[in-house]
Amino acid sequence: MERLQWFIDKIGQRIYRNDVGCCKRCQEIAQEGLIVNDEMHANYLFDMEIAYQQDGAKLMYFETKEQALNYENWVK
C-alpha cells in the first residue's frame, strides 16, 4: 500500500516512467512525463505498474526523469 500512497501523493504533479518500449504513447510519457490528475488516475497508474511487472516488464514511475533513466540503465 505504500506504493499506492506514493501515487496518491503525486496528484497534481508530473511523474516519469522508464521506457519499456511497448508503444509510442508510453515512449512519449517516458520523455515528457505525465501529471497525475486525481485519485482515480493514481489508482490506475498503480494498477498498470503492477500489471506490467507481473507480465515481466520492468515498468516503474519516478519523481524525476533522471531517476527513470537510472532505473532503466540498472535493469538492462
C-alpha positions as CSV (number, residue, x, y, z in Angstrom):
1,M,0.0,0.0,0.0
2,E,3.0,2.3,0.3
3,R,3.4,2.4,-3.4
4,L,-0.3,3.3,-4.0
5,Q,0.1,6.1,-1.4
6,W,3.1,7.3,-3.4
7,F,0.9,7.7,-6.5
8,I,-1.8,9.5,-4.5
9,D,0.7,11.8,-3.0
10,K,1.8,12.8,-6.6
11,I,-1.7,14.1,-7.6
12,G,-1.2,17.4,-9.4
13,Q,2.5,16.6,-10.0
14,R,4.4,15.4,-13.0
15,I,5.9,11.9,-12.8
16,Y,8.1,9.9,-15.2
17,R,8.4,6.3,-16.1
18,N,11.1,4.2,-17.7
19,D,10.7,3.3,-21.4
20,V,9.7,-0.3,-21.7
21,G,9.3,0.3,-25.5
22,C,5.7,-1.0,-25.7
23,C,4.1,1.8,-27.8
24,K,4.6,5.4,-29.0
25,R,2.4,6.9,-26.2
26,C,4.4,5.1,-23.5
27,Q,7.6,6.4,-25.1
28,E,6.2,9.9,-25.0
29,I,5.4,9.6,-21.3
30,A,8.9,8.4,-20.7
31,Q,10.2,11.5,-22.3
32,E,7.7,14.1,-21.2
33,G,6.3,12.6,-18.0
34,L,2.6,12.9,-17.1
35,I,0.6,14.7,-14.4
36,V,-1.4,12.6,-12.0
37,N,-4.9,14.1,-12.3
38,D,-6.8,12.7,-9.4
39,E,-7.1,9.7,-7.1
40,M,-8.7,7.5,-9.9
41,H,-5.8,8.3,-12.1
42,A,-3.3,7.5,-9.3
43,N,-5.1,4.1,-8.8
44,Y,-4.9,3.4,-12.5
45,L,-1.2,4.1,-12.7
46,F,-0.6,1.9,-9.7
47,D,-2.6,-0.9,-11.2
48,M,-0.8,-0.7,-14.5
49,E,2.6,-0.6,-12.9
50,I,1.8,-3.9,-11.1
51,A,0.2,-5.5,-14.2
52,Y,3.3,-4.7,-16.3
53,Q,5.6,-6.1,-13.6
54,Q,3.6,-9.2,-13.3
55,D,4.0,-9.7,-17.1
56,G,7.7,-9.3,-16.7
57,A,8.1,-5.7,-17.8
58,K,10.3,-3.6,-15.5
59,L,7.9,-0.6,-15.5
60,M,8.3,1.9,-12.7
61,Y,7.2,5.5,-12.2
62,F,9.5,8.1,-10.6
63,E,9.6,11.7,-9.4
64,T,12.2,12.7,-11.9
65,K,13.2,11.8,-15.5
66,E,16.8,11.2,-14.2
67,Q,15.6,8.6,-11.7
68,A,13.6,6.8,-14.5
69,L,16.7,6.8,-16.8
70,N,18.9,5.5,-14.0
71,Y,16.5,2.7,-13.3
72,E,16.3,1.9,-17.0
73,N,20.1,1.6,-17.2
74,W,20.1,-0.5,-13.9
75,V,17.6,-3.1,-15.1
76,K,19.3,-3.7,-18.5
